[in-house]
Amino acid sequence: MKRSPFIESVRNELRVRHYSLQTEKTYLYWIKSFILFNEKQHPEKMGNHEIERFLNYIATSRGVSASTQNQALCAIIFLYRHVIKRDITDLSYTFAKRPRRLPTVLSPEEVNRILSNCNGKYWLIIALLYGAGFE
């Protein structure tokens, strides 16, 4: 299988900078996906519009997680900064944030119901856990 000289230059840059093998594979995957998504245009001919279109596509159509979106963005930023030697500025796309998870808290009535159904050492264990904040 013939390898692309451009992709090889990306791989060499990753290795010179001592990126891990897994990061190399991941970055190459996202860079190839970016190029294929944009109908095999060379990244030097593309800019913010194509980057934003790609990132919006993977976020909405492919439904990837926030961390995966960030990974793709990092790969593209690496490509432009270290291989093409051009910084991406004024990108109207920022790192995605994971949604905050709020803890589930028992109401005082629920705690009383649980404790009223326990006795002996189990009541003591549950009462101590609850009192210490382990819900």
N, C-alpha and C positions, 0 to 999 in steps of 0.2 A: 504494500500500500504506500503510495507516494504521500509524503508529508509536505504540508505547506511551509514554505520558508518563513512566512510571517508568523505562523503558530510556533515554529521552532525558535524564532527570535523571542517570542513571549516566554517560552519554556526556559530558554537560556537566561533571560533576565530574572526569572523566578529563582533559578538555581544559583545564580551569582549572588543573589540577595539572601540565600540560605532559607528559603521558604520550605516548609515541610512538604513531603510528597503528596499528602492528602490535600493540602492547600493548593499545590500545583494542579492536581487533577480537577479540583473544584473550580479554580479560576479559569482553567482552560475550557471546562465545560460551559461556564457562563459566557466567556468571550466568544466561543464558537456559536453558542445559541444567539448571542447578540448579532453576530455577523449574518447568520442564516436568517434571522428574523427580518433583517434589513436587506434581504435579497442579495446577499453576498457582496455588498458594497464594502470597500476597504474602509476601515475605521478612520483613516486620515481624511476621508471625504465626508465623514459624518460629524454631527455635533450634538448640541443639547436636545434638539427636537427628536432625533432618532433615539437618543439615550432615554429620554422621558417616555417616548412611545413604548419602548421595550420594557421599561420598568413598570409602566402602567399595565401593560399586557400581562406580565407575569403575576402582578398583584391581583388583577381582576379576573382575567380569563383563566389563568392557571390556578389561581387561589393559593399561592404559596404563602407560607408563614412570614411573619415580620423578620425573623432572623434570616430566612432564606432570601428575602428581598434585600436585606443589608449585605448579605454575602455577594449577591449579584452586583450590587452597587460598588462594593469594594473591588471586585474583579475588574469592573469597567474603569474605575478611577485608577487602579494600578496600570491598566493597559495604556491609558492616555498619559498618565504622569511619567511612567518609567520606560515605556516602549516607544510611544509616539512623541514623547517629550513635549506634551502640551497639557497644561492644567485645564480642568473643566471648571469654569466659573459661571456664576449666575444660574446654576441648575435649579429649576423649580421643583426639586425632588429632594427630600431629606431622608435621613435614616428613619426607618419605620420603628414604631414603638410597640412593644407587646402590650396587650390590654392588661390592666391591673386586675388581679383577682382579689376580691374581698373575702375575708374569712367568714365562715358560717358560724354564728354565735347562737347558743341556746338561750332562750328566755328564762327568767327565774322560775316561771311555772313549769317549764319543761324539765329543769334541773330538779325541782321538788318532786315531780312525778317519777323521775328516774330513781332518786334517792329513796322515795317511799316504797319502791319495789325491791329494795336491796336491804340486806341485814348482815350483821356480823362484820367479818373482815372486808367483805366486798363493799359494804356501805362506807367503811373507813377509807378504803383505797379510792373510791370514786369521790368522796367528799374532799380528800386531800388533793387529788388531781384537779378538781374543780376549783378549790381554794387557791391552788398554785397557778391557776390560769391555763391549765391543759384541758381545753374543751374539745 
